Each structure stands twice: as C-alpha cells, then as structure tokens.
Amino acid sequence: MFGDRLAVVDAPVKVGVEVHRPYVERRKFHDFLMINADARDVTPFFPDESFDAVILVDFIEHLEMGDSVRLIRECQRLASKRVVAFVPHGLYPQEKDVFGLGGDYWQTHRSTWGVPELADLGFDVALWDNYHNVPGTDNKAMFAVWERPQCSIVIATFNKAEELDLCIRSIKQQSPGFAVEVIVVDDGSNDNTKQICRNHWVRYLYLDRPYHCNAARARNLGLRHAWSERVLLQEEVVHHSPNVIRTLVERMERGSFDFATVFRAIVHPNGLKSPETNPFVSLRPGSRDSGVEHPTPGFLLGAAFRSDLYAVGGFDESFVNLGGADEWLSDCLIHGRKLRPRVWDDVVGYRFPHRHPEWYVRSRDEMRKLYNSKRAREVFEATGGAWPPPGAEARAEVVRDTSRRRNS
C-alpha cells in the first residue's frame, strides 16, 4: 500500500502501510500516519469505505496471486471512491533489495500480472511502454484504476458468445453518468465467450466443470462478486435500448424491484434493431415465448437491491436446469421480502432469437414441478436460506488467512 509517491498525494489524512521496518526508518514522513505491519494483517481492522482511495504502488506483484487478489478485494471494500494500482506488466523477475536494507524477501516478485487479470477485478488499465527498461521483460508497466460502481450488471452465460457480444456492446454504448461494472459468469462455455469478455474489458468469472449445469449457481457467483448495492440482472441474449441503465437505477426505490419491458426482436450483426420492418412479440418479464404472461415476472432484464437479494439467498440453486429459478426469486422478493414488482413500459430491452438445448426441453417440466412444489410450501427463500451481509464471507476469509500466517 506504500511507496514514496504517496508523499506527494494531496489529501487531508494519509495512512501508509509498510511491512519492512528499515524502509520506514529510511526517511521520516511527517504528513501521514505510517503503520509498520503486513497489509494483509491491517485491512480487517478498518470498516467498509474507510478511505476515499487506496493506492497500491509496486506492491501486488510481491504477493502470491491468491493473496494479491484477496488483498485487492479488501482494498476495494475499504475505498469509497477508487483503488489505484501501479504494476509491472508481465514477467518481471526480482529477488534483490536495491536499497540494500535487507528486504530481499519482501522485494521478491511472486505473481505475474497482465491486463486481463486486472480487468477481471474491475480495473480500467493503461499500458506504459518503455518504462522499466530491464532485460528479459517487455519494459511495460500498468496504471490501473478501479472506480466504486453505482451499478453492478450480472450476466450468466453459456455458449452464446455472439449474443453476449451484442449485449455488452449495448451496455457499453450507454453513458449513465456513473461507474458501472459488468460481471459475466461463464457457466462452462467452450466457444469464444472468454475472448469476447476480454475484448470488452468486463469482469469475467469462469465455472470450470465438464458441462453446463446450473444457471442459478452462476448468477449467484456474480451476485457475490458485485460491489454495488444496485444490481441489474439479465440474460445474455437481451439487448439494451438507450439509457436503460440510468433509468432503471434512478427509479429504484426501497420496497420494490423493477423490470424493463422486453420484446422479441431480430438484431442485425452490427447490433442495430429493425422495429419498423420486423414484427415483435411482447415478452413481458416472466412470459413464455407463446406470449402468455406468468403472474410472477422473471429477470430477463431487471433491477433489485443487493441487500434484498442476499436476504432471500439469491437464486435457488436447487433449480439445476433452466426454468423456474427466475420466477421463484421474484416470489421470494414479493412474498418473503414484501417487495412490490414494477414493470416499466418506457424501459425497453430486445431479446435475441436463440435455441434451447435439448436437455432444457426435457428438464422444463421437472423444473416446473419443483417450482410448483415450492409455491405450495410457501417458504419464500432459497434453499440454504439468507446469505451473510455482503463482504462478511470475504472478511472472514481474510481473518482466517491472517491467523494461519501468524501460526505458521
């Protein structure tokens, strides 16, 4: 968390963390509090959003990748506005303390970082060429900034790279006036879904298993990684009309959750819709392709507060195949949380035509029976119950990791 550059940061209160005592004593810092400790031991003591910004200068590459990721997520928890990181790009071997202060262990590089690794954590990254000028490296450095999002968009996907590309394009073309994070959870795709996410610099999470299994589990993984209290949930085959994000977010109110009106549409490869020449069938949220409405809306494109989603346990993962999980989540929010669903006619999405796999058709009746049995029991929460508050599990993991290192 600390480097000499911190001394020139203009802020009323500055806190530095440095693990190696000789570095602290190397120079005196009169304008901020200096903590001589391992940053991994310090972060659990601070509440959420304790600082405006957290700056990581030449730091994360000194930790193993897993430790670095956990620490970055802790820094994101602590920062109310942004996290800034300066990191060597690619392989950059280092084992010596160039200051000659006995810090070889702490100066050793243990992880290698590139743009995808930082983008997966929500950072925007700029590359600097010819920065290090060190033989055996590409001489590049990365300046990365994470802005605390005011909206998190969670998309689960499986083998729909083309549709996902158009979907993300429709999101990126909007200018809502606040930071937005897009989290794509890949439920085992074997197409170029990963490359599409890399091209658009969105957060990419992959469920590594031999077959597509559980869309509810994929969506829940995205929810657990979402930073914003305002969450948009949608299918990867839904294309936004202009200003969907801003309008939905601005209209969100406690005690309710919201849906766009989604129409079936034909979309050209360039992403442009043709409503003037193509007939549309209204797919009100929750309706089947036949146009018959369900009494409970489903999340083709909807918005809810993260705390409400956590309170009902997210999507019920007992719906192991598609069908039923959306409606059951809405039931839990309506009957369990006593929220009011609202459908906005002037907030519009367009659903790409797509085929369902054969196993979906075979399992649809089974999932419908499960849904009906849950409705009959009237226990309106997901199997397993409510989740701990956002961040509680991650903080517990950090505390456990600190305890293991102290006892080792």
KOLMAR-303189 format. One record per residue (C-alpha): residue number from 1; residue in three letters; x, y negated, z. Coordinates in nm, 2 decimals, always signed. Layout:
KOLMAR-303189
{NUM; "ALA"; {X; Y; Z}}
...
END
This chain:
KOLMAR-303189
{1; "MET"; {+0.00; +0.00; +0.00}}
{2; "PHE"; {+0.30; -0.23; +0.03}}
{3; "GLY"; {+0.56; -0.39; -0.19}}
{4; "ASP"; {+0.75; -0.72; -0.19}}
{5; "ARG"; {+0.49; -0.85; -0.44}}
{6; "LEU"; {+0.24; -0.86; -0.15}}
{7; "ALA"; {+0.42; -1.16; +0.00}}
{8; "VAL"; {+0.31; -1.38; -0.29}}
{9; "VAL"; {-0.06; -1.28; -0.27}}
{10; "ASP"; {-0.27; -1.58; -0.17}}
{11; "ALA"; {-0.51; -1.46; +0.10}}
{12; "PRO"; {-0.60; -1.58; +0.45}}
{13; "VAL"; {-0.54; -1.24; +0.60}}
{14; "LYS"; {-0.29; -0.98; +0.47}}
{15; "VAL"; {-0.22; -0.64; +0.61}}
{16; "GLY"; {+0.08; -0.43; +0.48}}
{17; "VAL"; {+0.15; -0.06; +0.54}}
{18; "GLU"; {+0.50; +0.08; +0.51}}
{19; "VAL"; {+0.60; +0.43; +0.63}}
{20; "HIS"; {+0.98; +0.38; +0.65}}
{21; "ARG"; {+1.10; +0.17; +0.94}}
{22; "PRO"; {+1.42; +0.04; +0.77}}
{23; "TYR"; {+1.21; -0.11; +0.49}}
{24; "VAL"; {+1.00; -0.30; +0.75}}
{25; "GLU"; {+1.32; -0.44; +0.91}}
{26; "ARG"; {+1.48; -0.52; +0.58}}
{27; "ARG"; {+1.30; -0.85; +0.57}}
{28; "LYS"; {+1.07; -1.04; +0.80}}
{29; "PHE"; {+0.71; -1.11; +0.70}}
{30; "HIS"; {+0.56; -1.40; +0.88}}
{31; "ASP"; {+0.23; -1.44; +0.69}}
{32; "PHE"; {+0.07; -1.10; +0.73}}
{33; "LEU"; {+0.04; -0.81; +0.97}}
{34; "MET"; {+0.29; -0.53; +0.90}}
{35; "ILE"; {+0.19; -0.17; +1.01}}
{36; "ASN"; {+0.47; +0.09; +1.02}}
{37; "ALA"; {+0.28; +0.41; +0.95}}
{38; "ASP"; {+0.18; +0.66; +0.68}}
{39; "ALA"; {-0.10; +0.50; +0.49}}
{40; "ARG"; {-0.29; +0.83; +0.50}}
{41; "ASP"; {-0.30; +0.81; +0.88}}
{42; "VAL"; {-0.41; +0.44; +0.88}}
{43; "THR"; {-0.72; +0.43; +0.65}}
{44; "PRO"; {-0.96; +0.63; +0.87}}
{45; "PHE"; {-0.94; +0.36; +1.13}}
{46; "PHE"; {-1.10; +0.09; +0.90}}
{47; "PRO"; {-1.47; +0.07; +0.83}}
{48; "ASP"; {-1.61; +0.06; +0.48}}
{49; "GLU"; {-1.53; -0.26; +0.28}}
{50; "SER"; {-1.29; -0.39; +0.55}}
{51; "PHE"; {-1.08; -0.58; +0.29}}
{52; "ASP"; {-1.16; -0.78; -0.03}}
{53; "ALA"; {-0.88; -0.60; -0.22}}
{54; "VAL"; {-0.64; -0.32; -0.17}}
{55; "ILE"; {-0.31; -0.33; -0.37}}
{56; "LEU"; {-0.11; -0.02; -0.44}}
{57; "VAL"; {+0.23; -0.12; -0.59}}
{58; "ASP"; {+0.47; +0.16; -0.69}}
{59; "PHE"; {+0.30; +0.39; -0.44}}
{60; "ILE"; {+0.07; +0.67; -0.55}}
{61; "GLU"; {+0.34; +0.84; -0.76}}
{62; "HIS"; {+0.53; +0.92; -0.44}}
{63; "LEU"; {+0.25; +1.15; -0.31}}
{64; "GLU"; {+0.13; +1.48; -0.44}}
{65; "MET"; {-0.16; +1.44; -0.68}}
{66; "GLY"; {-0.43; +1.56; -0.44}}
{67; "ASP"; {-0.30; +1.33; -0.17}}
{68; "SER"; {-0.29; +1.04; -0.41}}
{69; "VAL"; {-0.65; +1.10; -0.52}}
{70; "ARG"; {-0.78; +1.12; -0.17}}
{71; "LEU"; {-0.59; +0.80; -0.07}}
{72; "ILE"; {-0.72; +0.61; -0.38}}
{73; "ARG"; {-1.08; +0.71; -0.29}}
{74; "GLU"; {-1.01; +0.59; +0.07}}
{75; "CYS"; {-0.88; +0.26; -0.07}}
{76; "GLN"; {-1.19; +0.23; -0.29}}
{77; "ARG"; {-1.40; +0.28; +0.03}}
{78; "LEU"; {-1.21; +0.00; +0.21}}
{79; "ALA"; {-1.22; -0.25; -0.08}}
{80; "SER"; {-1.53; -0.47; -0.11}}
{81; "LYS"; {-1.42; -0.61; -0.44}}
{82; "ARG"; {-1.14; -0.43; -0.61}}
{83; "VAL"; {-0.84; -0.19; -0.59}}
{84; "VAL"; {-0.53; -0.29; -0.79}}
{85; "ALA"; {-0.26; -0.03; -0.87}}
{86; "PHE"; {+0.08; -0.06; -1.04}}
{87; "VAL"; {+0.21; +0.28; -1.15}}
{88; "PRO"; {+0.48; +0.42; -1.39}}
{89; "HIS"; {+0.33; +0.58; -1.70}}
{90; "GLY"; {+0.40; +0.94; -1.75}}
{91; "LEU"; {+0.70; +1.13; -1.62}}
{92; "TYR"; {+0.94; +0.91; -1.42}}
{93; "PRO"; {+1.18; +1.12; -1.21}}
{94; "GLN"; {+1.31; +0.96; -0.90}}
{95; "GLU"; {+1.47; +1.11; -0.59}}
{96; "LYS"; {+1.70; +0.83; -0.46}}
{97; "ASP"; {+1.65; +0.53; -0.24}}
{98; "VAL"; {+1.81; +0.25; -0.45}}
{99; "PHE"; {+1.81; +0.02; -0.14}}
{100; "GLY"; {+2.05; +0.26; +0.04}}
{101; "LEU"; {+1.83; +0.26; +0.35}}
{102; "GLY"; {+1.79; +0.64; +0.39}}
{103; "GLY"; {+1.45; +0.66; +0.23}}
{104; "ASP"; {+1.52; +0.93; -0.03}}
{105; "TYR"; {+1.23; +1.14; +0.09}}
{106; "TRP"; {+0.98; +0.86; +0.06}}
{107; "GLN"; {+1.12; +0.74; -0.27}}
{108; "THR"; {+1.09; +1.08; -0.44}}
{109; "HIS"; {+0.82; +1.09; -0.71}}
{110; "ARG"; {+0.58; +1.38; -0.67}}
{111; "SER"; {+0.30; +1.31; -0.92}}
{112; "THR"; {+0.27; +1.20; -1.28}}
{113; "TRP"; {+0.01; +0.95; -1.39}}
{114; "GLY"; {-0.14; +0.85; -1.72}}
{115; "VAL"; {-0.44; +0.65; -1.84}}
{116; "PRO"; {-0.69; +0.95; -1.82}}
{117; "GLU"; {-0.61; +1.02; -1.45}}
{118; "LEU"; {-0.68; +0.66; -1.35}}
{119; "ALA"; {-0.98; +0.63; -1.58}}
{120; "ASP"; {-1.13; +0.94; -1.41}}
{121; "LEU"; {-1.11; +0.74; -1.08}}
{122; "GLY"; {-1.29; +0.44; -1.24}}
{123; "PHE"; {-1.00; +0.22; -1.32}}
{124; "ASP"; {-0.95; +0.00; -1.62}}
{125; "VAL"; {-0.59; +0.03; -1.73}}
{126; "ALA"; {-0.35; -0.19; -1.92}}
{127; "LEU"; {-0.02; -0.05; -2.05}}
{128; "TRP"; {+0.30; -0.25; -2.04}}
{129; "ASP"; {+0.57; -0.14; -2.29}}
{130; "ASN"; {+0.94; -0.16; -2.23}}
{131; "TYR"; {+0.90; -0.21; -1.86}}
{132; "HIS"; {+1.13; +0.03; -1.68}}
{133; "ASN"; {+1.40; +0.08; -1.94}}
{134; "VAL"; {+1.50; +0.41; -1.78}}
{135; "PRO"; {+1.64; +0.70; -1.99}}
{136; "GLY"; {+1.41; +1.00; -2.00}}
{137; "THR"; {+1.09; +0.80; -1.96}}
{138; "ASP"; {+0.86; +0.63; -2.21}}
{139; "ASN"; {+0.95; +0.30; -2.04}}
{140; "LYS"; {+0.59; +0.21; -1.98}}
{141; "ALA"; {+0.40; +0.10; -1.67}}
{142; "MET"; {+0.03; +0.08; -1.60}}
{143; "PHE"; {-0.16; -0.21; -1.44}}
{144; "ALA"; {-0.49; -0.07; -1.32}}
{145; "VAL"; {-0.79; -0.24; -1.17}}
{146; "TRP"; {-1.10; -0.08; -1.01}}
{147; "GLU"; {-1.39; -0.32; -0.95}}
{148; "ARG"; {-1.65; -0.21; -0.70}}
{149; "PRO"; {-1.95; -0.12; -0.92}}
{150; "GLN"; {-2.30; -0.27; -0.86}}
{151; "CYS"; {-2.45; +0.02; -1.05}}
{152; "SER"; {-2.34; +0.39; -1.10}}
{153; "ILE"; {-2.47; +0.58; -1.40}}
{154; "VAL"; {-2.47; +0.96; -1.36}}
{155; "ILE"; {-2.49; +1.18; -1.66}}
{156; "ALA"; {-2.46; +1.56; -1.66}}
{157; "THR"; {-2.39; +1.72; -2.00}}
{158; "PHE"; {-2.33; +2.05; -2.17}}
{159; "ASN"; {-2.21; +2.08; -2.53}}
{160; "LYS"; {-2.38; +1.77; -2.66}}
{161; "ALA"; {-2.07; +1.56; -2.75}}
{162; "GLU"; {-2.23; +1.38; -3.04}}
{163; "GLU"; {-2.53; +1.28; -2.85}}
{164; "LEU"; {-2.32; +1.18; -2.55}}
{165; "ASP"; {-2.10; +0.96; -2.77}}
{166; "LEU"; {-2.41; +0.76; -2.89}}
{167; "CYS"; {-2.55; +0.75; -2.53}}
{168; "ILE"; {-2.23; +0.60; -2.39}}
{169; "ARG"; {-2.20; +0.36; -2.68}}
{170; "SER"; {-2.55; +0.22; -2.60}}
{171; "ILE"; {-2.43; +0.17; -2.24}}
{172; "LYS"; {-2.10; +0.01; -2.33}}
{173; "GLN"; {-2.28; -0.23; -2.57}}
{174; "GLN"; {-2.46; -0.39; -2.28}}
{175; "SER"; {-2.34; -0.69; -2.07}}
{176; "PRO"; {-2.53; -0.67; -1.74}}
{177; "GLY"; {-2.31; -0.93; -1.57}}
{178; "PHE"; {-2.18; -0.70; -1.30}}
{179; "ALA"; {-1.95; -0.40; -1.28}}
{180; "VAL"; {-2.09; -0.06; -1.39}}
{181; "GLU"; {-1.94; +0.28; -1.35}}
{182; "VAL"; {-2.03; +0.57; -1.58}}
{183; "ILE"; {-1.98; +0.92; -1.44}}
{184; "VAL"; {-2.00; +1.21; -1.68}}
{185; "VAL"; {-2.01; +1.55; -1.53}}
{186; "ASP"; {-1.93; +1.82; -1.78}}
{187; "ASP"; {-2.11; +2.15; -1.69}}
{188; "GLY"; {-1.86; +2.38; -1.88}}
{189; "SER"; {-1.87; +2.24; -2.23}}
{190; "ASN"; {-1.65; +2.39; -2.50}}
{191; "ASP"; {-1.69; +2.11; -2.76}}
{192; "ASN"; {-1.51; +1.77; -2.76}}
{193; "THR"; {-1.70; +1.63; -2.47}}
{194; "LYS"; {-1.38; +1.55; -2.27}}
{195; "GLN"; {-1.23; +1.36; -2.56}}
{196; "ILE"; {-1.55; +1.15; -2.60}}
{197; "CYS"; {-1.52; +1.05; -2.24}}
{198; "ARG"; {-1.15; +0.97; -2.28}}
{199; "ASN"; {-1.23; +0.76; -2.58}}
{200; "HIS"; {-1.48; +0.55; -2.38}}
{201; "TRP"; {-1.28; +0.54; -2.06}}
{202; "VAL"; {-1.56; +0.67; -1.84}}
{203; "ARG"; {-1.52; +0.88; -1.53}}
{204; "TYR"; {-1.50; +1.25; -1.63}}
{205; "LEU"; {-1.56; +1.54; -1.39}}
{206; "TYR"; {-1.55; +1.90; -1.51}}
{207; "LEU"; {-1.71; +2.20; -1.36}}
{208; "ASP"; {-1.48; +2.48; -1.45}}
{209; "ARG"; {-1.67; +2.80; -1.48}}
{210; "PRO"; {-1.72; +3.05; -1.76}}
{211; "TYR"; {-2.07; +2.94; -1.86}}
{212; "HIS"; {-2.32; +2.66; -1.82}}
{213; "CYS"; {-2.50; +2.73; -1.50}}
{214; "ASN"; {-2.67; +2.46; -1.31}}
{215; "ALA"; {-2.75; +2.10; -1.43}}
{216; "ALA"; {-2.87; +2.02; -1.08}}
{217; "ARG"; {-2.53; +2.10; -0.93}}
{218; "ALA"; {-2.36; +1.89; -1.20}}
{219; "ARG"; {-2.58; +1.59; -1.13}}
{220; "ASN"; {-2.52; +1.63; -0.75}}
{221; "LEU"; {-2.14; +1.62; -0.81}}
{222; "GLY"; {-2.19; +1.30; -0.99}}
{223; "LEU"; {-2.40; +1.15; -0.71}}
{224; "ARG"; {-2.14; +1.24; -0.45}}
{225; "HIS"; {-1.88; +1.05; -0.65}}
{226; "ALA"; {-2.10; +0.75; -0.72}}
{227; "TRP"; {-1.98; +0.43; -0.54}}
{228; "SER"; {-2.28; +0.21; -0.59}}
{229; "GLU"; {-2.60; +0.21; -0.38}}
{230; "ARG"; {-2.79; +0.15; -0.71}}
{231; "VAL"; {-2.78; +0.47; -0.92}}
{232; "LEU"; {-2.91; +0.53; -1.27}}
{233; "LEU"; {-2.98; +0.90; -1.35}}
{234; "GLN"; {-3.03; +1.00; -1.71}}
{235; "GLU"; {-3.00; +1.27; -1.97}}
{236; "GLU"; {-2.71; +1.26; -2.21}}
{237; "VAL"; {-2.95; +1.26; -2.50}}
{238; "VAL"; {-3.11; +0.93; -2.41}}
{239; "HIS"; {-3.00; +0.61; -2.59}}
{240; "HIS"; {-3.05; +0.27; -2.41}}
{241; "SER"; {-3.22; -0.02; -2.57}}
{242; "PRO"; {-3.05; -0.36; -2.49}}
{243; "ASN"; {-3.05; -0.48; -2.13}}
{244; "VAL"; {-3.18; -0.16; -1.98}}
{245; "ILE"; {-2.91; -0.16; -1.71}}
{246; "ARG"; {-2.95; -0.52; -1.59}}
{247; "THR"; {-3.33; -0.50; -1.60}}
{248; "LEU"; {-3.36; -0.17; -1.40}}
{249; "VAL"; {-3.10; -0.28; -1.14}}
{250; "GLU"; {-3.26; -0.63; -1.09}}
{251; "ARG"; {-3.60; -0.48; -1.05}}
{252; "MET"; {-3.50; -0.21; -0.79}}
{253; "GLU"; {-3.68; -0.26; -0.46}}
{254; "ARG"; {-3.67; -0.07; -0.13}}
{255; "GLY"; {-3.96; +0.17; -0.10}}
{256; "SER"; {-3.97; +0.25; -0.47}}
{257; "PHE"; {-3.78; +0.42; -0.76}}
{258; "ASP"; {-3.80; +0.33; -1.12}}
{259; "PHE"; {-3.82; +0.48; -1.47}}
{260; "ALA"; {-3.77; +0.35; -1.83}}
{261; "THR"; {-4.03; +0.45; -2.09}}
{262; "VAL"; {-3.86; +0.70; -2.32}}
{263; "PHE"; {-3.96; +0.77; -2.68}}
{264; "ARG"; {-3.86; +1.04; -2.91}}
{265; "ALA"; {-3.65; +0.89; -3.19}}
{266; "ILE"; {-3.44; +0.96; -3.49}}
{267; "VAL"; {-3.10; +0.80; -3.45}}
{268; "HIS"; {-2.86; +0.73; -3.73}}
{269; "PRO"; {-2.49; +0.83; -3.69}}
{270; "ASN"; {-2.40; +0.46; -3.64}}
{271; "GLY"; {-2.62; +0.46; -3.33}}
{272; "LEU"; {-2.90; +0.24; -3.49}}
{273; "LYS"; {-3.26; +0.33; -3.43}}
{274; "SER"; {-3.52; +0.30; -3.71}}
{275; "PRO"; {-3.85; +0.25; -3.53}}
{276; "GLU"; {-4.00; +0.08; -3.83}}
{277; "THR"; {-3.97; +0.38; -4.06}}
{278; "ASN"; {-3.98; +0.68; -3.82}}
{279; "PRO"; {-4.28; +0.78; -3.61}}
{280; "PHE"; {-4.22; +0.80; -3.24}}
{281; "VAL"; {-4.39; +1.03; -2.99}}
{282; "SER"; {-4.41; +0.87; -2.65}}
{283; "LEU"; {-4.22; +1.07; -2.39}}
{284; "ARG"; {-4.33; +0.91; -2.07}}
{285; "PRO"; {-4.10; +1.02; -1.80}}
{286; "GLY"; {-4.18; +1.38; -1.70}}
{287; "SER"; {-4.37; +1.47; -2.01}}
{288; "ARG"; {-4.31; +1.76; -2.23}}
{289; "ASP"; {-4.24; +1.74; -2.60}}
{290; "SER"; {-4.61; +1.81; -2.66}}
{291; "GLY"; {-4.68; +1.46; -2.51}}
{292; "VAL"; {-4.88; +1.60; -2.22}}
{293; "GLU"; {-4.79; +1.40; -1.91}}
{294; "HIS"; {-4.70; +1.55; -1.58}}
{295; "PRO"; {-4.83; +1.39; -1.26}}
{296; "THR"; {-4.47; +1.37; -1.14}}
{297; "PRO"; {-4.21; +1.18; -1.35}}
{298; "GLY"; {-3.87; +1.32; -1.44}}
{299; "PHE"; {-3.54; +1.15; -1.47}}
{300; "LEU"; {-3.49; +1.11; -1.85}}
{301; "LEU"; {-3.37; +0.76; -1.76}}
{302; "GLY"; {-3.45; +0.63; -1.41}}
{303; "ALA"; {-3.31; +0.44; -1.11}}
{304; "ALA"; {-3.30; +0.51; -0.74}}
{305; "PHE"; {-3.11; +0.40; -0.43}}
{306; "ARG"; {-2.83; +0.63; -0.34}}
{307; "SER"; {-2.93; +0.65; +0.02}}
{308; "ASP"; {-3.28; +0.77; -0.08}}
{309; "LEU"; {-3.12; +1.04; -0.30}}
{310; "TYR"; {-2.89; +1.15; -0.02}}
{311; "ALA"; {-3.18; +1.16; +0.23}}
{312; "VAL"; {-3.36; +1.43; +0.03}}
{313; "GLY"; {-3.05; +1.63; -0.05}}
{314; "GLY"; {-3.02; +1.52; -0.42}}
{315; "PHE"; {-3.13; +1.76; -0.69}}
{316; "ASP"; {-3.23; +2.11; -0.56}}
{317; "GLU"; {-2.96; +2.35; -0.68}}
{318; "SER"; {-3.20; +2.65; -0.65}}
{319; "PHE"; {-3.32; +2.54; -0.99}}
{320; "VAL"; {-3.03; +2.73; -1.15}}
{321; "ASN"; {-3.15; +2.65; -1.50}}
{322; "LEU"; {-3.31; +2.36; -1.67}}
{323; "GLY"; {-3.67; +2.27; -1.58}}
{324; "GLY"; {-3.83; +2.17; -1.26}}
{325; "ALA"; {-3.54; +2.00; -1.08}}
{326; "ASP"; {-3.63; +1.65; -1.20}}
{327; "GLU"; {-3.99; +1.68; -1.10}}
{328; "TRP"; {-3.90; +1.83; -0.77}}
{329; "LEU"; {-3.66; +1.54; -0.69}}
{330; "SER"; {-3.94; +1.30; -0.77}}
{331; "ASP"; {-4.18; +1.49; -0.55}}
{332; "CYS"; {-3.93; +1.47; -0.26}}
{333; "LEU"; {-3.89; +1.10; -0.31}}
{334; "ILE"; {-4.26; +1.04; -0.33}}
{335; "HIS"; {-4.39; +1.27; -0.06}}
{336; "GLY"; {-4.07; +1.31; +0.15}}
{337; "ARG"; {-3.94; +0.95; +0.15}}
{338; "LYS"; {-4.29; +0.80; +0.08}}
{339; "LEU"; {-4.15; +0.60; -0.22}}
{340; "ARG"; {-4.36; +0.46; -0.50}}
{341; "PRO"; {-4.26; +0.56; -0.86}}
{342; "ARG"; {-4.28; +0.28; -1.11}}
{343; "VAL"; {-4.26; +0.31; -1.49}}
{344; "TRP"; {-4.17; +0.00; -1.69}}
{345; "ASP"; {-4.32; -0.03; -2.03}}
{346; "ASP"; {-4.07; -0.30; -2.13}}
{347; "VAL"; {-3.76; -0.10; -2.04}}
{348; "VAL"; {-3.71; +0.15; -2.32}}
{349; "GLY"; {-3.49; +0.44; -2.40}}
{350; "TYR"; {-3.48; +0.67; -2.70}}
{351; "ARG"; {-3.44; +1.04; -2.68}}
{352; "PHE"; {-3.24; +1.22; -2.95}}
{353; "PRO"; {-3.39; +1.53; -3.10}}
{354; "HIS"; {-3.20; +1.84; -2.98}}
{355; "ARG"; {-3.24; +2.21; -2.95}}
{356; "HIS"; {-3.26; +2.40; -2.62}}
{357; "PRO"; {-3.05; +2.72; -2.59}}
{358; "GLU"; {-3.24; +3.05; -2.60}}
{359; "TRP"; {-3.18; +3.11; -2.23}}
{360; "TYR"; {-3.36; +2.79; -2.15}}
{361; "VAL"; {-3.67; +2.90; -2.32}}
{362; "ARG"; {-3.66; +3.24; -2.14}}
{363; "SER"; {-3.60; +3.08; -1.80}}
{364; "ARG"; {-3.85; +2.79; -1.83}}
{365; "ASP"; {-4.14; +2.99; -1.69}}
{366; "GLU"; {-3.92; +3.12; -1.40}}
{367; "MET"; {-3.82; +2.76; -1.31}}
{368; "ARG"; {-4.19; +2.65; -1.33}}
{369; "LYS"; {-4.29; +2.92; -1.08}}
{370; "LEU"; {-4.01; +2.81; -0.85}}
{371; "TYR"; {-4.14; +2.45; -0.87}}
{372; "ASN"; {-4.50; +2.55; -0.80}}
{373; "SER"; {-4.39; +2.76; -0.50}}
{374; "LYS"; {-4.20; +2.46; -0.36}}
{375; "ARG"; {-4.50; +2.23; -0.41}}
{376; "ALA"; {-4.72; +2.49; -0.23}}
{377; "ARG"; {-4.48; +2.49; +0.08}}
{378; "GLU"; {-4.48; +2.11; +0.09}}
{379; "VAL"; {-4.13; +2.09; +0.24}}
{380; "PHE"; {-4.02; +1.79; +0.04}}
{381; "GLU"; {-3.64; +1.81; +0.04}}
{382; "ALA"; {-3.38; +2.00; -0.15}}
{383; "THR"; {-3.26; +2.34; -0.03}}
{384; "GLY"; {-3.00; +2.27; +0.23}}
{385; "GLY"; {-3.16; +1.95; +0.35}}
{386; "ALA"; {-3.03; +1.59; +0.36}}
{387; "TRP"; {-2.67; +1.51; +0.29}}
{388; "PRO"; {-2.45; +1.32; +0.53}}
{389; "PRO"; {-2.42; +0.95; +0.46}}
{390; "PRO"; {-2.21; +0.85; +0.16}}
{391; "GLY"; {-1.84; +0.88; +0.23}}
{392; "ALA"; {-1.88; +1.08; +0.55}}
{393; "GLU"; {-1.75; +1.40; +0.40}}
{394; "ALA"; {-1.46; +1.23; +0.23}}
{395; "ARG"; {-1.36; +1.06; +0.55}}
{396; "ALA"; {-1.38; +1.39; +0.74}}
{397; "GLU"; {-1.15; +1.54; +0.48}}
{398; "VAL"; {-0.90; +1.26; +0.53}}
{399; "VAL"; {-0.91; +1.31; +0.91}}
{400; "ARG"; {-0.86; +1.69; +0.87}}
{401; "ASP"; {-0.57; +1.63; +0.63}}
{402; "THR"; {-0.41; +1.38; +0.88}}
{403; "SER"; {-0.45; +1.64; +1.16}}
{404; "ARG"; {-0.29; +1.91; +0.95}}
{405; "ARG"; {+0.01; +1.70; +0.87}}
{406; "ARG"; {+0.06; +1.59; +1.23}}
{407; "ASN"; {+0.06; +1.95; +1.34}}
{408; "SER"; {+0.28; +2.09; +1.07}}
END
